[in-house]
Amino acid sequence: MVCDKRTPKVISDRLFQIILHLENYPKKSCIRLAQPYAACNVVKDLYENMFTR
């Protein structure tokens, strides 16, 4: 789902739409899309980049 603005209201409305229609958003697809942003990946990337400065 795409948000046209990044305001808390718009984001919460979009999340609410997802919750109301979970059948349209398969769990595997959501996990696959969110995986690059998992904390372990973000921290690993930051840690690796510290030594290249």
N, CA, C and O atoms as a printed pandas DataFrame, in Angstrom:
     atom_number atom_name residue_name chain_id  residue_number  x_coord  y_coord  z_coord
0              1         N          MET        A               1    0.847   -1.168    0.000
1              2        CA          MET        A               1    0.000    0.000    0.000
2              3         C          MET        A               1    0.894    1.233    0.000
3              4         O          MET        A               1    1.909    1.269    0.697
4              5         N          VAL        A               2    0.529    2.215   -0.760
5              6        CA          VAL        A               2    1.322    3.433   -0.890
6              7         C          VAL        A               2    0.606    4.571   -0.172
7              8         O          VAL        A               2   -0.610    4.730   -0.282
8              9         N          CYS        A               3    1.385    5.358    0.563
9             10        CA          CYS        A               3    0.841    6.539    1.232
10            11         C          CYS        A               3    1.251    7.761    0.423
11            12         O          CYS        A               3    2.418    7.917    0.065
12            13         N          ASP        A               4    0.289    8.619    0.141
13            14        CA          ASP        A               4    0.598    9.818   -0.630
14            15         C          ASP        A               4    1.284   10.883    0.220
15            16         O          ASP        A               4    1.944   11.775   -0.315
16            17         N          LYS        A               5    1.133   10.793    1.546
17            18        CA          LYS        A               5    1.798   11.706    2.472
18            19         C          LYS        A               5    2.356   10.885    3.620
19            20         O          LYS        A               5    1.927    9.754    3.849
20            21         N          ARG        A               6    3.312   11.453    4.343
21            22        CA          ARG        A               6    3.948   10.730    5.445
22            23         C          ARG        A               6    3.476   11.240    6.796
23            24         O          ARG        A               6    4.239   11.219    7.762
24            25         N          THR        A               7    2.247   11.691    6.880
25            26        CA          THR        A               7    1.713   12.183    8.144
26            27         C          THR        A               7    1.228   10.998    8.979
27            28         O          THR        A               7    0.861    9.958    8.432
28            29         N          PRO        A               8    1.226   11.156   10.295
29            30        CA          PRO        A               8    0.736   10.068   11.149
30            31         C          PRO        A               8   -0.690    9.635   10.797
31            32         O          PRO        A               8   -1.000    8.445   10.841
32            33         N          LYS        A               9   -1.547   10.573   10.454
33            34        CA          LYS        A               9   -2.936   10.261   10.115
34            35         C          LYS        A               9   -3.012    9.391    8.862
35            36         O          LYS        A               9   -3.721    8.385    8.853
36            37         N          VAL        A              10   -2.306    9.759    7.831
37            38        CA          VAL        A              10   -2.343    8.993    6.577
38            39         C          VAL        A              10   -1.774    7.591    6.789
39            40         O          VAL        A              10   -2.354    6.605    6.333
40            41         N          ILE        A              11   -0.640    7.506    7.482
41            42        CA          ILE        A              11   -0.031    6.199    7.719
42            43         C          ILE        A              11   -0.948    5.325    8.569
43            44         O          ILE        A              11   -1.107    4.140    8.276
44            45         N          SER        A              12   -1.547    5.878    9.603
45            46        CA          SER        A              12   -2.443    5.078   10.438
46            47         C          SER        A              12   -3.689    4.657    9.673
47            48         O          SER        A              12   -4.188    3.549    9.873
48            49         N          ASP        A              13   -4.199    5.516    8.803
49            50        CA          ASP        A              13   -5.355    5.129    7.970
50            51         C          ASP        A              13   -5.007    3.970    7.048
51            52         O          ASP        A              13   -5.811    3.055    6.869
52            53         N          ARG        A              14   -3.809    4.001    6.458
53            54        CA          ARG        A              14   -3.395    2.914    5.558
54            55         C          ARG        A              14   -3.201    1.610    6.324
55            56         O          ARG        A              14   -3.605    0.543    5.863
56            57         N          LEU        A              15   -2.578    1.705    7.500
57            58        CA          LEU        A              15   -2.406    0.503    8.317
58            59         C          LEU        A              15   -3.750   -0.074    8.745
59            60         O          LEU        A              15   -3.920   -1.292    8.799
60            61         N          PHE        A              16   -4.689    0.793    9.043
61            62        CA          PHE        A              16   -6.031    0.342    9.416
62            63         C          PHE        A              16   -6.687   -0.390    8.250
63            64         O          PHE        A              16   -7.355   -1.403    8.461
64            65         N          GLN        A              17   -6.511    0.098    7.033
65            66        CA          GLN        A              17   -7.056   -0.566    5.852
66            67         C          GLN        A              17   -6.443   -1.960    5.683
67            68         O          GLN        A              17   -7.133   -2.905    5.303
68            69         N          ILE        A              18   -5.162   -2.077    5.964
69            70        CA          ILE        A              18   -4.511   -3.382    5.881
70            71         C          ILE        A              18   -5.111   -4.331    6.908
71            72         O          ILE        A              18   -5.406   -5.485    6.596
72            73         N          ILE        A              19   -5.292   -3.845    8.134
73            74        CA          ILE        A              19   -5.859   -4.688    9.192
74            75         C          ILE        A              19   -7.283   -5.117    8.844
75            76         O          ILE        A              19   -7.682   -6.246    9.127
76            77         N          LEU        A              20   -8.039   -4.223    8.237
77            78        CA          LEU        A              20   -9.419   -4.558    7.864
78            79         C          LEU        A              20   -9.490   -5.577    6.733
79            80         O          LEU        A              20  -10.471   -6.312    6.631
80            81         N          HIS        A              21   -8.470   -5.633    5.887
81            82        CA          HIS        A              21   -8.495   -6.500    4.708
82            83         C          HIS        A              21   -7.238   -7.369    4.646
83            84         O          HIS        A              21   -6.521   -7.363    3.646
84            85         N          LEU        A              22   -6.980   -8.104    5.705
85            86        CA          LEU        A              22   -5.779   -8.935    5.763
86            87         C          LEU        A              22   -5.700   -9.945    4.623
87            88         O          LEU        A              22   -4.607  -10.359    4.239
88            89         N          GLU        A              23   -6.832  -10.339    4.086
89            90        CA          GLU        A              23   -6.835  -11.321    2.991
90            91         C          GLU        A              23   -6.152  -10.783    1.734
91            92         O          GLU        A              23   -5.728  -11.563    0.881
92            93         N          ASN        A              24   -6.043   -9.475    1.614
93            94        CA          ASN        A              24   -5.391   -8.866    0.450
94            95         C          ASN        A              24   -3.874   -8.710    0.616
95            96         O          ASN        A              24   -3.183   -8.312   -0.321
96            97         N          TYR        A              25   -3.365   -9.023    1.802
97            98        CA          TYR        A              25   -1.954   -8.810    2.104
98            99         C          TYR        A              25   -1.372  -10.088    2.703
99           100         O          TYR        A              25   -1.342  -10.242    3.924
100          101         N          PRO        A              26   -0.907  -11.005    1.851
101          102        CA          PRO        A              26   -0.368  -12.274    2.353
102          103         C          PRO        A              26    0.836  -12.057    3.280
103          104         O          PRO        A              26    1.691  -11.206    3.034
104          105         N          LYS        A              27    0.871  -12.843    4.336
105          106        CA          LYS        A              27    1.927  -12.728    5.335
106          107         C          LYS        A              27    3.319  -12.893    4.719
107          108         O          LYS        A              27    4.236  -12.142    5.053
108          109         N          LYS        A              28    3.479  -13.858    3.832
109          110        CA          LYS        A              28    4.795  -14.099    3.234
110          111         C          LYS        A              28    5.280  -12.887    2.437
111          112         O          LYS        A              28    6.467  -12.562    2.467
112          113         N          SER        A              29    4.386  -12.230    1.738
113          114        CA          SER        A              29    4.770  -11.042    0.961
114          115         C          SER        A              29    5.206   -9.911    1.879
115          116         O          SER        A              29    6.189   -9.224    1.600
116          117         N          CYS        A              30    4.479   -9.717    2.974
117          118        CA          CYS        A              30    4.829   -8.649    3.913
118          119         C          CYS        A              30    6.189   -8.909    4.552
119          120         O          CYS        A              30    6.999   -7.994    4.698
120          121         N          ILE        A              31    6.434  -10.163    4.932
121          122        CA          ILE        A              31    7.711  -10.509    5.551
122          123         C          ILE        A              31    8.851  -10.303    4.568
123          124         O          ILE        A              31    9.896   -9.763    4.932
124          125         N          ARG        A              32    8.660  -10.728    3.330
125          126        CA          ARG        A              32    9.702  -10.583    2.304
126          127         C          ARG        A              32   10.039   -9.110    2.076
127          128         O          ARG        A              32   11.209   -8.755    1.932
128          129         N          LEU        A              33    9.019   -8.254    2.042
129          130        CA          LEU        A              33    9.260   -6.828    1.812
130          131         C          LEU        A              33    9.897   -6.133    3.017
131          132         O          LEU        A              33   10.667   -5.186    2.854
132          133         N          ALA        A              34    9.581   -6.599    4.214
133          134        CA          ALA        A              34   10.100   -5.956    5.426
134          135         C          ALA        A              34   11.480   -6.467    5.816
135          136         O          ALA        A              34   12.189   -5.790    6.561
136          137         N          GLN        A              35   11.878   -7.623    5.345
137          138        CA          GLN        A              35   13.138   -8.261    5.759
138          139         C          GLN        A              35   14.362   -7.355    5.654
139          140         O          GLN        A              35   15.166   -7.345    6.586
140          141         N          PRO        A              36   14.551   -6.594    4.575
141          142        CA          PRO        A              36   15.753   -5.741    4.510
142          143         C          PRO        A              36   15.810   -4.685    5.612
143          144         O          PRO        A              36   16.880   -4.151    5.903
144          145         N          TYR        A              37   14.672   -4.385    6.222
145          146        CA          TYR        A              37   14.616   -3.343    7.246
146          147         C          TYR        A              37   14.621   -3.906    8.663
147          148         O          TYR        A              37   14.429   -3.165    9.627
148          149         N          ALA        A              38   14.837   -5.208    8.793
149          150        CA          ALA        A              38   14.916   -5.822   10.122
150          151         C          ALA        A              38   16.096   -5.211   10.873
151          152         O          ALA        A              38   17.105   -4.844   10.272
152          153         N          ALA        A              39   15.957   -5.108   12.183
153          154        CA          ALA        A              39   16.996   -4.463   13.003
154          155         C          ALA        A              39   18.358   -5.097   12.794
155          156         O          ALA        A              39   19.362   -4.391   12.709
156          157         N          CYS        A              40   18.407   -6.423   12.711
157          158        CA          CYS        A              40   19.718   -7.075   12.559
158          159         C          CYS        A              40   20.386   -6.676   11.248
159          160         O          CYS        A              40   21.610   -6.550   11.204
160          161         N          ASN        A              41   19.631   -6.477   10.196
161          162        CA          ASN        A              41   20.210   -6.055    8.913
162          163         C          ASN        A              41   20.659   -4.608    8.947
163          164         O          ASN        A              41   21.728   -4.271    8.439
164          165         N          VAL        A              42   19.858   -3.768    9.536
165          166        CA          VAL        A              42   20.187   -2.336    9.602
166          167         C          VAL        A              42   21.436   -2.125   10.447
167          168         O          VAL        A              42   22.342   -1.395   10.047
168          169         N          VAL        A              43   21.487   -2.762   11.613
169          170        CA          VAL        A              43   22.638   -2.605   12.506
170          171         C          VAL        A              43   23.892   -3.181   11.852
171          172         O          VAL        A              43   24.967   -2.589   11.946
172          173         N          LYS        A              44   23.761   -4.330   11.190
173          174        CA          LYS        A              44   24.909   -4.945   10.512
174          175         C          LYS        A              44   25.470   -3.994    9.457
175          176         O          LYS        A              44   26.683   -3.800    9.375
176          177         N          ASP        A              45   24.601   -3.410    8.661
177          178        CA          ASP        A              45   25.047   -2.472    7.625
178          179         C          ASP        A              45   25.730   -1.250    8.231
179          180         O          ASP        A              45   26.758   -0.800    7.725
180          181         N          LEU        A              46   25.172   -0.718    9.297
181          182        CA          LEU        A              46   25.786    0.437    9.955
182          183         C          LEU        A              46   27.152    0.077   10.517
183          184         O          LEU        A              46   28.105    0.842   10.376
184          185         N          TYR        A              47   27.251   -1.083   11.154
185          186        CA          TYR        A              47   28.506   -1.518   11.740
186          187         C          TYR        A              47   29.573   -1.716   10.671
187          188         O          TYR        A              47   30.721   -1.308   10.847
188          189         N          GLU        A              48   29.190   -2.342    9.564
189          190        CA          GLU        A              48   30.147   -2.566    8.485
190          191         C          GLU        A              48   30.618   -1.249    7.868
191          192         O          GLU        A              48   31.778   -1.133    7.472
192          193         N          ASN        A              49   29.736   -0.265    7.785
193          194        CA          ASN        A              49   30.096    1.021    7.187
194          195         C          ASN        A              49   30.952    1.891    8.105
195          196         O          ASN        A              49   31.592    2.833    7.636
196          197         N          MET        A              50   30.974    1.593    9.400
197          198        CA          MET        A              50   31.782    2.387   10.335
198          199         C          MET        A              50   33.264    2.306    9.975
199          200         O          MET        A              50   33.992    3.285   10.138
200          201         N          PHE        A              51   33.709    1.170    9.496
201          202        CA          PHE        A              51   35.132    0.973    9.232
202          203         C          PHE        A              51   35.561    1.470    7.868
203          204         O          PHE        A              51   36.756    1.493    7.573
204          205         N          THR        A              52   34.624    1.867    7.033
205          206        CA          THR        A              52   34.979    2.360    5.714
206          207         C          THR        A              52   35.136    3.877    5.695
207          208         O          THR        A              52   35.467    4.452    4.659
208          209         N          ARG        A              53   34.908    4.510    6.804
209          210        CA          ARG        A              53   35.020    5.972    6.859
210          211         C          ARG        A              53   36.424    6.404    7.081
211          212         O          ARG        A              53   36.697    7.603    7.153
